[in-house]
Structure formats: structure tokens, C-alpha cells
Amino acid sequence: MSDNVNGAFKKYLQQLQLHPLRTKAITAAVLAGFSDAVAQKISGAKKLQLRRLFLFMLYGFAYSGPFGHYLHKLMDKIFKGKKDNETIAKKVILEQITSSPWNNFFFLMYYGMVIEGRPWSSVINKVQKDYPSVQLTAWKFWPIVGWVNYQFMPLQLRVIFHSFVAACWGIFVNLKARSVAIKKAV
């Protein structure tokens, strides 16, 4: 079994070297789809909502993977590949004051307009209401992930690491929302 896993991982790393953007986009799509499928099942869905699953995968493929690919290339270029603690702190701070607010805003807009299909005014109201707490929560969690990512992950694996944590985070957020809904119903 471990030979199969090692072989698959080597092939994956080879694809990451040969086709980095495509491999990161596909990986982000698969992990986003996995996260949504698990979240749907935990939330009590008897049958997966395939349209929703596809739209999450589309988000991972068309946005998360490519955005992360170019973000980490840019960060490595700006900071010339340095990995000392001061540089890592600067990378994390820069990421948290630039891409984190944008990514959370963009996701809330995408989720409301595309996944849920709500009208513009409804989405804007929801974003105005929820964005501050989403961003504050993100600032409590994602800087730690960013630190680990910049400290321990080679450049080619940073998007994959981030996508994996984002998939787990998505499941957690869904469970959190579900537990709040159950408490209100009881």
C-alpha cells in the first residue's frame, strides 16, 4: 500500500513540476469539492447537491488554485525566497492585510450570487452583515496557517497546503453553523 501511495505522490509532484498552475487548480477544485461533500453529509443531506458541489469545485479550480499560485510566486519574488522569522512575519502580515480581506469578500459574494443564486441586494446586505465577523475570525486562524505554510512548506506545496487547510476549515465552519441552527431550533 505504501508503495502505491509513494508512487502516486511522486507522480503528483512530477505533475506539480511540469504543470504547476493546472495541478494546483485541479487540487484546489478536488479539495473544495471534498469539503463541500463532507459538509453536506454532516449537515444531514441525504443526497449530495451536485450543482452546489460543482460550483464549489469551480471556485477552487478557477479562483483559489490560480490565486494562490500567483500570490505565493509574488510573495517569494518580493521577499526573494527568504525564510527567516522576520521575513515570514512580514509575509503573513502582508497576506492578512491584502489577500485575506479580498478572498473573504470575494467568497461571500460568490457564495451568495452563484451558489445560492440570491439577488444582488440580498447578497450585499448579507455581506455587510457577515463580512466583519468572518474577517475577524479569519484573522484569528489563518495567520497561524500562513506562518506554518511560509516556514515549512516549499513554494510548490504552499497552495496545496493552504487548499487542504481550507477544506478542513470549510467543514468546521459548516459544523459551527449547523450547531448554531440546531441550538436555535431547540
PyMOL commands that set and color helices and strands:
alter all, ss='L'
color gray80, all
select helices_A, chain A and resi 2-18+20-42+50-78+85-97+99-115+120-152+155-185
alter helices_A, ss='H'
color red, helices_A
deselect
rebuild
show_as cartoon
